[in-house]
Amino acid sequence: MKKHTPILVIGCLLLMLALAEAQVDKALDRFMQRGGPRIRPNDLRVLQLEVSPDPIREGQRIRFRATIMNNSNHSGRISLNIKDRDEIISEVRDVNIYSGENRIDFPETYYRFSRSDYCFTVEADIERTRQTIDVAKEFCLHRVRNGWTMSDRGVGYLFVEDLDMRPDPVTPGQEVRFRVKLRNDGRPIRATIRIQDKDQVVAQVENITIPQGLSDLQFPHMRYSFQRFDHCFTVLVDLERTPYPVDAAREFCAKPMGWTLKP
């Protein structure tokens, strides 16, 4: 037994030294992690902030997506808050932020909209220190006719003052040309406008400018078979491949007595 005692003592000493070295390594790692390179709020910039659905209506739940640029060469885990003034609307915790662009999806939430405009800020929480992140532009929800939108397209109220055709009356198989008198209460936009008879596209013009105010929009000549007794036409506007609501002064129906659109 005495012969093995020195070996046991040496073994215990080696084990204690190994454990002590491991603890020192962990302490050094923690020290280097705290004192080493990390993401700073000044390294971050919000390039884009989107909402879904857009436009959003009162009572709907909302989901945010942020595109954040990390201008540093470092990665890390941070928490992010989206705020309306001093109120936190949505937050994500401990998300990975890498060098370059990062797309961050926030959880779906409910928020009561009552004002006409809401401008949002994004706040970073890094090591329990909160700071607002710089933004590429102002991200605001604006009140529109069908809810609130983050879109900066500047689309105003669209209203069809009149829809007519030449010739009028028209006979079946004859070439006809439609004209829409459209009022745009917003800024000038580019869009696709089509005239439909139920689900059938009768005439269409693509990627045209709709100026502010009242304008006459001419459609190309075409042939259309007037056969039914209920040819009622609607004017639709597609903006960035998304239908935009359009109101009309009246229902535009071609009467079978000579097929005329005149009231």
Order of alpha helices (4+ residues) and beta strands (2+ residues): alpha-beta-beta-beta-beta-beta-beta-beta-beta-beta-beta-beta-beta-beta-beta-beta-beta-beta-beta-beta-beta-beta
